[in-house]
Structure formats: structure tokens, C-alpha cells
Amino acid sequence: MIPGLLVAAPASGSGKTTVMLGLLAALRESGLTVQPFKNGPDYIDPAFHRAASGRESFNLDSWAMPGPMLDGMLSAAEGADLVLAEGSMGLFDGVAARGATGNGASADLAARMGWPVVLVIDASGQAQTAAAVALGLARFRPAVRVAGVILNRIASARHEALVRAGMEEAGLSVLGVLPKRAAIAMPERHLGLVQAEEQPALQALIAQAAALMREGVDLDALVQAAGASPPTGGEGTGGTARLTPPGQRIALARDAAFSFVYPHLLHGWRAAGAEVLPFSPLADQAPDPSADVCWLPGGYPELHGATLANADRFRAGLHAFAATRPVHGECGGYMAMGEAIVDKDGTRHRMAGLLGLVTSFETRKMHLGYRSARLMQGIPGQAPGQLLRGHEFHYSTILAQPDAPLAAVTDATGAPVAETGSTRLQPGGGLSTGTFFHLIAPAP
């Protein structure tokens, strides 16, 4: 059994991503092989984990993933010395209703996998009170064990002494102390961090974070605090996505505009024998004509509206492909399949026109949350009637959606969601489908 830890915090913005990346890199430099994971439906952080650890990072989601799939994902850690998982939001933050095996909170993973929690505590603006917060987290759920704390944004030696005194009174181990100074800045945009592949200075940022961990964290004590994960079983990363692949040869849009693909999906498709054929719409490339399905993932097409509008080779190739074969888009890919995108400045950009969808970013409105979708029309790899679990996060507004709805969609509480997706049969018999949510897994 491979020991593991979960890096979590009381709230977002506490510094856990910097700590996670720094720990991955520092432990790697020390000679350890560390397998990263990410709690919840985050399609940006795993790429940062991969850059810091040298290993593919996978999402673990207690709301969307069936139990055997969730447990089986641990097979990704084969050959590793340590598992390090990054939490999301606050340690116990999740949706109100339970899903497949939990409510999506980081604490679900800690309890299920037996991973002790390393709390990153932002101590700015407080002293001993930080210990009361940490103690509350440590006692909130008996099945969740806190191994210790890393104190972040400590202003001075006196500040450190006061916070340490509180932690000692609470009986909590201090595994590290990080100074209050200019943050290791990870550029952000409206869906979170700017993607790893868009940051030329990423390795320098990771190196800074690693140096910070070596200086301020007792790495030996942290490793010794890890708890054993349960034996890997279930379906494994090859079978976790015994997610039926959408096709045998999958033309996958892959560039700065289309990059939001969960690693477990790609890994599962390939493990099931499918071949993934990447192409770049931004480079005006068409899907490989030898493919039997085309998949347009999410991303930021609204930031590249003019480029996509002028990508005539891509648009013509996509239309030729879609005439006889299925094309499916998720979120940004779905919007790019529509008639047009209106950017934040009010400029309308022509899109592929496989669907009648028109979306706008001129007036932003956040759409965020887990989704359950009962398919009215099948999509590549999933039959009509199948219940899918996924997640939606975007700021676009629908101006027109004239096509037939793809699915009956609800949020995590079962409340209906208006964004049903779209489906259209093309004149040559090909089926075009799209959704605003990103597929995580079929429901059991």
C-alpha cells in the first residue's frame, strides 16, 4: 500500500496550490516518486501537477465517480513512493446532496482513502486564533485525521511564536512555516489559473515554490505523517474510464482554445484501445478524415474568436467530417460548434455552424456546479437514456439555442437546469451534439 497525504485548507486562497506544487517538486528533487491527484472537477491544476511531479495527475471526485472507479484510480500510483492529493476549496466544502460516494468535498477523499490531511493555514491577520480554526477542522469529522499544519504568510518571528503557541495548545503539529512575502504568482483568468502550457516561466515558478518548501517545511516529518492508501482494485485508470471510448479513432481538438479534458478520460480511452488524433483549430487544422468521431473539448474559444472565425480550413474540414460522422462538443467546444460567439467587447465571431447555438460573453453570468444529465439522444460512446455525471463552469449567456435538447439536466440537488445541450442531424446522416457540462463519468 502506498502512503498518501491530502493537502487542504480552510478556504480557497490559502496557498495550497503553491504548497502542492512546491512539495511535488521538492520531494521529486529529493529522490522520491510522488503521484499527484486533484480533488473534484478541476481541469487546470492536473497539468501543473504533471509539470512539478513528472507524472500524470488524475481527478478524484466523490460526487461524480462510482466507488469502484474512485478506488481504482489509485492504480495510477503504481511505482510511486508517495501519493499527494490537492484538495479543493475548504476541506469540508461540497454540495448539499450526496452523489456517487460523497458530496465532492476533499474530506470525502481523506476519509475514503485513509490519507491524513496537511492543513495549509493562512495566518495573516491572526495569531492564536489560527489554531482554533485548525482544531475545528481536525475535530469536525472523526474519520478525517489531520497530520499537521503548514503555516502560511507568517509576518515575523513574533508572529510565528504566537501562532505556534496556539497550535501547541491545540495539540497540532507544525510541519512548516512559510513567510509573508510576494506570492509566487500564478496568473489567473476567469476559470482559475492560466493553463500550464500557456506559461513559459512555469518551471521557474515551480522551482521557486520548491525552494520555499525546502526552506520552510520539514519534508521528512511530512513524509512520515503519510497514511497508507487501501489496496488498488476496482477498475484502475485503464478501466476507470471503462468509460466506453467515443470511437476507435478519435479526432480531438487540442490547443489553447480547446484544452479542458479530464486526464482520466484520455487515459481511459487509450487504455480501452482507442487512438487519439489531436488537431488544432487555432492552426486552421481539420479533424483527421480517418477518424470515426470528433471531440471538441472545453477551453477558451471566446479569447480566440477572430482566429476561429477565419479558420476556413478547419470549418470546411469539420463540416465535411460532420456530414457522415458524429461530432461532440463540451462547453467551449459546444460553443464553437454553434453559429456564433459574441465576445466581451460585443463583437460577433462566426463559428462552425454545426448547431444553431449563439452565445455571448458581453454580459457575463457565472454557471457553476455539478450536473446530472439523462440523455434524450445518444452521444459518442453513450446511449440514449444513459445518466451522466459532470460539471459546468462558464460565464457565457445563451442568445439562441434552436436545436433539439440533448438531455434532461439537473444540478446536484435535482433542480432542473436550463442548459440542456443541443443535437442536430446533419444532411449526410452525421450527428452533432454538444453540452455545457464536462463529462466526468456515467452514473452507476
C-alpha positions as CSV (number, residue, x, y, z in Angstrom):
1,M,0.0,0.0,0.0
2,I,1.4,3.4,-1.0
3,P,1.2,6.1,1.8
4,G,-0.6,9.3,1.0
5,L,-1.5,12.8,2.2
6,L,-4.1,15.3,1.3
7,V,-3.1,19.0,1.1
8,A,-6.1,21.0,2.1
9,A,-7.1,24.4,3.7
10,P,-10.0,26.1,5.5
11,A,-10.8,28.1,2.3
12,S,-9.7,28.9,-1.2
13,G,-6.9,31.4,-1.5
14,S,-4.9,30.0,1.5
15,G,-1.9,29.0,-0.6
16,K,-2.5,25.2,-1.1
17,T,-1.7,25.2,-4.8
18,T,1.7,26.8,-4.2
19,V,2.3,24.4,-1.4
20,M,1.2,21.4,-3.5
21,L,3.5,22.3,-6.4
22,G,6.4,23.1,-4.2
23,L,6.1,19.9,-2.3
24,L,5.8,17.8,-5.5
25,A,8.9,19.4,-6.9
26,A,10.9,19.4,-3.7
27,L,10.1,15.7,-2.9
28,R,10.9,14.8,-6.5
29,E,14.3,16.5,-6.2
30,S,14.9,14.5,-3.0
31,G,14.6,11.3,-5.0
32,L,11.0,10.3,-4.2
33,T,8.5,9.4,-6.9
34,V,5.3,11.2,-6.0
35,Q,1.9,10.5,-7.6
36,P,-0.4,13.6,-7.6
37,F,-4.2,13.7,-7.6
38,K,-6.7,16.5,-7.6
39,N,-10.0,16.5,-5.7
40,G,-13.0,17.5,-7.7
41,P,-13.8,18.7,-11.2
42,D,-10.7,20.8,-11.9
43,Y,-9.3,20.5,-15.4
44,I,-6.4,23.1,-15.0
45,D,-4.5,22.0,-11.8
46,P,-3.6,18.5,-13.0
47,A,-1.4,19.9,-15.8
48,F,0.5,21.9,-13.1
49,H,0.9,18.8,-11.0
50,R,2.3,16.9,-14.0
51,A,4.9,19.7,-14.6
52,A,6.0,19.6,-11.0
53,S,6.0,15.8,-10.4
54,G,6.7,14.3,-13.9
55,R,3.7,12.1,-13.5
56,E,0.2,12.4,-14.9
57,S,-2.3,13.7,-12.3
58,F,-5.8,12.5,-12.1
59,N,-9.0,13.9,-10.7
60,L,-10.8,12.1,-7.9
61,D,-14.5,13.1,-7.4
62,S,-16.6,11.6,-4.7
63,W,-19.8,13.2,-6.1
64,A,-19.5,12.1,-9.8
65,M,-17.4,8.9,-9.7
66,P,-18.8,5.5,-8.8
67,G,-17.0,3.8,-5.9
68,P,-15.1,1.2,-7.9
69,M,-13.9,3.9,-10.3
70,L,-12.8,6.2,-7.5
71,D,-10.9,3.4,-5.7
72,G,-9.5,2.1,-8.9
73,M,-7.9,5.4,-9.8
74,L,-5.3,4.6,-7.2
75,S,-3.6,2.2,-9.7
76,A,-2.1,5.4,-11.2
77,A,0.2,5.4,-8.2
78,E,1.9,2.2,-9.1
79,G,5.6,2.6,-8.8
80,A,5.3,5.7,-6.6
81,D,6.7,6.2,-3.1
82,L,4.1,8.6,-2.0
83,V,0.6,9.9,-3.0
84,L,0.0,13.6,-2.7
85,A,-3.6,14.9,-3.4
86,E,-4.6,18.5,-3.6
87,G,-7.9,19.5,-2.1
88,S,-10.4,22.0,-3.5
89,M,-12.0,25.0,-1.7
90,G,-12.3,24.4,2.0
91,L,-11.6,20.9,3.4
92,F,-15.3,20.1,4.1
93,D,-16.8,22.2,1.2
94,G,-19.1,20.2,-1.1
95,V,-22.6,20.2,-2.5
96,A,-25.7,19.8,-0.3
97,A,-26.7,16.4,-1.7
98,R,-24.5,13.3,-1.8
99,G,-23.6,11.8,-5.2
100,A,-21.9,8.5,-6.0
101,T,-19.8,8.2,-2.9
102,G,-19.9,11.6,-1.2
103,N,-20.7,15.3,-1.7
104,G,-17.5,16.2,-3.5
105,A,-15.6,17.5,-0.5
106,S,-11.9,17.0,-0.1
107,A,-12.7,15.4,3.3
108,D,-14.5,12.6,1.4
109,L,-11.3,11.5,-0.2
110,A,-9.3,11.8,3.1
111,A,-11.8,9.5,4.8
112,R,-12.2,7.0,2.0
113,M,-8.5,6.7,1.1
114,G,-7.1,6.9,4.6
115,W,-4.9,9.9,3.8
116,P,-4.0,12.2,6.7
117,V,-4.6,15.9,6.0
118,V,-1.9,18.5,5.9
119,L,-3.7,21.8,6.5
120,V,-2.4,25.0,4.9
121,I,-3.3,27.8,7.3
122,D,-3.2,31.4,6.1
123,A,-2.3,33.0,9.4
124,S,-2.3,36.6,8.1
125,G,-4.4,38.9,10.3
126,Q,-4.5,36.4,13.2
127,A,-2.3,34.6,15.7
128,Q,-3.5,32.0,18.2
129,T,-7.0,32.1,16.7
130,A,-5.5,30.2,13.7
131,A,-5.1,27.2,16.0
132,A,-8.8,27.4,16.8
133,V,-9.7,27.2,13.1
134,A,-7.3,24.3,12.6
135,L,-8.6,22.5,15.7
136,G,-12.2,22.9,14.5
137,L,-11.2,21.3,11.2
138,A,-9.4,18.5,12.9
139,R,-12.4,17.6,15.1
140,F,-15.2,18.2,12.6
141,R,-15.4,14.6,11.3
142,P,-13.8,11.7,13.2
143,A,-12.9,9.8,10.1
144,V,-10.7,12.7,8.8
145,R,-7.3,12.8,10.5
146,V,-5.2,16.0,10.5
147,A,-1.5,15.1,10.4
148,G,-0.3,18.7,11.0
149,V,-0.3,22.2,9.6
150,I,1.8,24.4,7.4
151,L,1.6,28.0,8.5
152,N,1.4,30.4,5.6
153,R,2.0,34.1,5.3
154,I,3.8,34.5,8.6
155,A,4.9,38.1,9.0
156,S,7.7,37.9,11.6
157,A,9.4,35.7,14.3
158,R,7.0,37.1,16.9
159,H,4.0,36.2,14.7
160,E,5.3,32.7,14.3
161,A,5.9,32.3,18.0
162,L,2.3,33.4,18.8
163,V,0.8,31.0,16.1
164,R,3.0,28.2,17.2
165,A,1.9,28.7,20.8
166,G,-1.7,28.3,19.7
167,M,-1.0,25.2,17.7
168,E,0.8,23.6,20.7
169,E,-2.1,24.4,22.9
170,A,-4.4,22.7,20.4
171,G,-2.2,19.7,20.2
172,L,-1.4,20.2,16.4
173,S,2.0,19.6,14.8
174,V,3.5,22.4,12.8
175,L,5.1,20.8,9.8
176,G,6.2,24.0,8.2
177,V,6.3,27.8,8.3
178,L,6.2,30.0,5.2
179,P,6.9,33.7,5.2
180,K,4.6,36.5,4.3
181,R,6.2,37.9,1.2
182,A,5.4,38.4,-2.5
183,A,3.5,35.4,-3.6
184,I,4.8,33.1,-6.2
185,A,2.3,34.5,-8.7
186,M,0.4,32.1,-10.9
187,P,-1.5,34.1,-13.5
188,E,-5.3,33.8,-13.3
189,R,-8.3,34.3,-15.5
190,H,-12.0,33.8,-15.0
191,L,-12.0,30.0,-14.8
192,G,-8.9,29.8,-12.5
193,L,-5.2,29.6,-13.2
194,V,-4.0,30.3,-16.7
195,Q,-3.3,26.9,-18.2
196,A,0.1,25.4,-17.6
197,E,1.0,25.2,-21.3
198,E,0.5,29.0,-21.6
199,Q,3.1,29.8,-19.0
200,P,6.6,30.0,-20.4
201,A,8.0,30.7,-16.9
202,L,6.2,27.7,-15.3
203,Q,9.3,25.7,-14.4
204,A,10.9,28.8,-12.8
205,L,7.8,29.3,-10.7
206,I,7.8,25.7,-9.7
207,A,11.5,25.9,-8.8
208,Q,10.7,28.9,-6.5
209,A,7.9,27.0,-4.8
210,A,10.2,24.0,-4.3
211,A,12.9,26.3,-2.7
212,L,10.2,27.8,-0.4
213,M,9.2,24.3,0.8
214,R,12.8,23.1,1.3
215,E,13.4,26.2,3.4
216,G,10.2,26.2,5.5
217,V,8.8,22.7,5.7
218,D,10.1,19.6,7.5
219,L,9.9,17.3,4.5
220,D,11.0,14.2,6.4
221,A,8.3,14.7,9.0
222,L,5.7,15.4,6.3
223,V,6.5,12.1,4.5
224,Q,6.5,10.2,7.8
225,A,3.0,11.5,8.5
226,A,1.5,9.9,5.4
227,G,-1.1,7.2,5.8
228,A,-1.5,4.0,3.8
229,S,-3.9,4.0,0.9
230,P,-6.2,1.0,0.5
231,P,-5.1,-1.7,-1.9
232,T,-5.8,-0.7,-5.5
233,G,-8.7,-2.6,-7.0
234,G,-11.8,-1.8,-8.8
235,E,-11.4,-0.7,-12.4
236,G,-8.0,1.1,-12.4
237,T,-7.1,4.0,-14.5
238,G,-7.3,1.9,-17.6
239,G,-10.8,0.7,-16.7
240,T,-11.9,3.6,-14.7
241,A,-12.9,5.1,-17.7
242,R,-14.2,1.9,-18.9
243,L,-15.9,4.8,-20.0
244,T,-16.6,3.5,-23.4
245,P,-14.4,5.5,-25.8
246,P,-16.5,7.7,-28.1
247,G,-14.8,5.9,-31.1
248,Q,-11.9,3.8,-32.1
249,R,-10.1,6.7,-33.8
250,I,-10.9,10.0,-32.0
251,A,-10.1,13.3,-33.6
252,L,-9.5,15.6,-30.6
253,A,-9.3,19.4,-30.8
254,R,-6.3,20.3,-28.7
255,D,-4.7,23.8,-28.4
256,A,-5.0,26.9,-26.3
257,A,-8.7,27.3,-27.2
258,F,-9.6,23.6,-26.6
259,S,-7.7,22.1,-23.7
260,F,-10.2,21.2,-20.9
261,V,-10.1,17.4,-21.0
262,Y,-10.0,15.4,-17.8
263,P,-6.9,13.2,-17.8
264,H,-8.8,10.1,-16.7
265,L,-10.9,10.3,-19.8
266,L,-8.0,10.4,-22.2
267,H,-6.2,7.7,-20.3
268,G,-9.3,5.5,-20.2
269,W,-9.9,5.9,-23.9
270,R,-6.4,4.9,-24.8
271,A,-6.4,2.0,-22.3
272,A,-9.5,0.7,-23.9
273,G,-7.7,0.6,-27.2
274,A,-8.8,3.9,-28.8
275,E,-6.4,6.1,-30.7
276,V,-6.5,9.8,-30.1
277,L,-5.6,12.1,-33.0
278,P,-5.0,15.7,-31.9
279,F,-5.6,18.6,-34.2
280,S,-5.5,22.4,-33.7
281,P,-8.4,24.6,-34.9
282,L,-6.3,27.6,-34.0
283,A,-3.7,26.4,-36.5
284,D,-6.6,26.0,-39.0
285,Q,-6.3,22.2,-39.0
286,A,-9.2,19.9,-39.8
287,P,-10.0,16.7,-38.0
288,D,-8.2,13.7,-39.3
289,P,-10.5,12.3,-42.0
290,S,-9.6,8.7,-41.0
291,A,-11.2,9.2,-37.5
292,D,-14.6,7.9,-36.8
293,V,-15.6,10.6,-34.3
294,C,-14.6,14.2,-33.5
295,W,-14.5,15.6,-29.9
296,L,-14.2,19.3,-29.2
297,P,-13.4,19.8,-25.5
298,G,-13.8,23.0,-23.5
299,G,-11.4,25.8,-23.2
300,Y,-11.4,29.5,-24.2
301,P,-12.7,29.9,-27.7
302,E,-14.1,33.3,-26.7
303,L,-10.5,34.5,-26.4
304,H,-9.7,33.4,-29.9
305,G,-12.9,34.4,-31.7
306,A,-11.3,36.2,-34.6
307,T,-8.8,33.4,-35.2
308,L,-11.5,30.7,-35.2
309,A,-13.8,32.9,-37.4
310,N,-11.0,33.0,-40.0
311,A,-10.1,29.3,-39.8
312,D,-11.7,28.3,-43.1
313,R,-9.8,25.1,-43.5
314,F,-10.9,23.9,-40.0
315,R,-14.5,24.9,-40.6
316,A,-14.7,23.2,-44.0
317,G,-13.0,20.1,-42.7
318,L,-15.3,19.9,-39.7
319,H,-18.4,20.2,-41.9
320,A,-17.1,17.5,-44.2
321,F,-16.4,15.3,-41.2
322,A,-19.8,16.0,-39.5
323,A,-21.8,15.2,-42.7
324,T,-21.3,11.5,-42.0
325,R,-19.8,11.0,-38.6
326,P,-20.6,12.2,-35.0
327,V,-19.1,15.4,-33.6
328,H,-19.5,16.2,-29.9
329,G,-18.5,19.4,-28.1
330,E,-18.2,20.2,-24.4
331,C,-18.7,23.8,-23.1
332,G,-16.2,25.8,-25.2
333,G,-16.3,23.1,-27.9
334,Y,-20.1,23.2,-27.8
335,M,-20.0,27.0,-28.3
336,A,-17.5,26.7,-31.2
337,M,-19.9,24.2,-32.9
338,G,-22.6,26.9,-32.8
339,E,-23.4,29.8,-35.2
340,A,-21.5,32.5,-33.4
341,I,-19.8,33.7,-30.2
342,V,-20.1,37.3,-29.0
343,D,-17.0,38.3,-27.1
344,K,-16.8,40.6,-24.1
345,D,-16.5,43.6,-26.3
346,G,-19.7,42.8,-28.2
347,T,-18.0,41.6,-31.3
348,R,-19.8,38.7,-33.0
349,H,-17.5,36.0,-34.4
350,R,-18.6,33.3,-36.8
351,M,-18.3,29.8,-35.5
352,A,-18.6,26.3,-37.2
353,G,-22.4,26.4,-37.6
354,L,-23.0,22.7,-37.0
355,L,-25.5,23.8,-34.3
356,G,-27.6,26.9,-34.1
357,L,-26.2,27.9,-30.7
358,V,-25.3,31.6,-30.3
359,T,-23.5,32.5,-27.0
360,S,-22.4,35.8,-25.6
361,F,-19.7,37.0,-23.1
362,E,-20.7,40.6,-23.4
363,T,-22.8,40.3,-20.2
364,R,-21.1,37.7,-18.0
365,K,-23.1,35.3,-15.9
366,M,-21.5,32.5,-14.0
367,H,-22.9,29.0,-14.4
368,L,-21.2,26.7,-11.9
369,G,-21.9,23.3,-10.4
370,Y,-22.3,19.6,-10.7
371,R,-24.7,18.2,-13.4
372,S,-26.7,15.0,-13.8
373,A,-27.9,14.5,-17.4
374,R,-30.3,11.9,-18.7
375,L,-29.6,11.7,-22.4
376,M,-32.5,12.0,-24.8
377,Q,-30.2,11.5,-27.7
378,G,-27.1,9.4,-27.6
379,I,-23.6,11.0,-27.8
380,P,-20.5,9.2,-29.0
381,G,-19.9,6.3,-26.5
382,Q,-23.1,6.8,-24.5
383,A,-26.5,5.5,-25.5
384,P,-29.9,7.4,-25.2
385,G,-31.2,7.1,-21.6
386,Q,-27.8,6.9,-20.0
387,L,-27.4,9.1,-16.9
388,L,-24.1,11.0,-17.0
389,R,-22.4,12.9,-14.2
390,G,-20.4,16.0,-15.0
391,H,-19.6,19.6,-14.1
392,E,-20.4,23.0,-15.6
393,F,-18.4,26.2,-15.3
394,H,-18.6,29.1,-17.7
395,Y,-19.6,32.7,-18.0
396,S,-21.5,32.7,-21.3
397,T,-25.1,33.6,-21.9
398,I,-27.3,31.8,-24.5
399,L,-28.7,34.1,-27.1
400,A,-30.2,31.4,-29.3
401,Q,-30.5,27.6,-29.0
402,P,-32.9,26.5,-31.7
403,D,-31.9,22.8,-31.9
404,A,-33.5,19.8,-30.1
405,P,-32.4,19.4,-26.5
406,L,-29.8,16.7,-25.9
407,A,-30.6,15.8,-22.3
408,A,-32.7,16.5,-19.2
409,V,-30.2,18.2,-16.9
410,T,-30.4,18.8,-13.2
411,D,-28.0,20.2,-10.6
412,A,-26.6,18.4,-7.6
413,T,-29.9,18.9,-5.7
414,G,-32.0,17.6,-8.5
415,A,-33.3,21.1,-9.6
416,P,-33.7,21.4,-13.4
417,V,-31.0,23.2,-15.3
418,A,-32.0,25.2,-18.4
419,E,-28.8,24.4,-20.3
420,T,-29.9,21.1,-21.9
421,G,-27.3,20.9,-24.6
422,S,-28.2,20.5,-28.3
423,T,-28.4,17.9,-31.0
424,R,-28.8,18.1,-34.8
425,L,-28.8,15.5,-37.5
426,Q,-26.7,16.7,-40.5
427,P,-27.9,16.2,-44.1
428,G,-25.5,13.4,-44.7
429,G,-26.6,11.5,-41.6
430,G,-23.9,12.6,-39.2
431,L,-25.0,13.6,-35.7
432,S,-23.8,16.8,-34.0
433,T,-24.2,17.1,-30.2
434,G,-23.0,19.4,-27.5
435,T,-23.3,20.1,-23.8
436,F,-22.3,22.9,-21.4
437,F,-21.1,20.4,-18.9
438,H,-17.9,18.3,-19.0
439,L,-18.5,14.6,-18.7
440,I,-16.8,13.0,-15.6
441,A,-18.4,9.6,-15.6
442,P,-21.5,7.7,-16.3
443,A,-23.7,7.2,-13.2
444,P,-23.9,3.6,-11.9
